[in-house]
Amino acid sequence: MDLPKLHRERAVDAVYAVLRQAIVSHGMKPGERLNVDELAAQLGVSLTPVRGAIQQLATEGLVEIRPRSGTFVASLTAQDLDETFRIRCALECLAVEDAVHNIDVGGLRKLRDLLKTLRKPVKSDDDRQMHERANLELHQVILDASGNRRLQEMYSALNAHIKIARIHASESGWATRLQDEQLEHEEIVAGLEARDAARTVKAMRKHVYRAKDDLLAALEEPANAE
Ligand SMILES: [Zn+2]
């Protein structure tokens, strides 16, 4: 049995976490060139974990590796966002159609608990992180309840949450939309509880498209105009 070398694994993970945070928080700007040697020197590690981390960031769409040109922080355009959210909507609507029939009492209870967490006021960065985690989890519970593994894989490959985080990180109006979001989530959960597929799909479509429109508007904000 081949076991991974632990110290190396940890270095890759650590470099990955630092770079991911820098990109999501706009410490590194879209289009900025990543120099492997400089990053390794700055972080005090060898080239291998930096290359590994960059590879992983590229898989997630945060970094673009352009042959013969270099490695860059991926840009995030209105078109990227539009395409991502249209696919997200199709996948999540399909997921709720099945989840309406499949979700069990435990799943519904979990959703109600998450709604409670999401109702808490968001004042600090910690609140915000907790809110985003609960939001992600709510969508994940529904995807899991669909029982469709391929759908779940396609959804996770979209990396919609990373794109959302990149925009939220430099956006001012995020918290003002929490009320819309809460009402939409409530309606989705109520639809699932009523086992009403048409109602739940409608609520999910409204939720995802409203989020898309708001993110597109936020992308046009000066702080994001790079
Ligand atoms: Zn949501």
Residues whose N, C-alpha, C, O or C-beta is under 5 A from the ligand:
A	BS01	ZN	N135
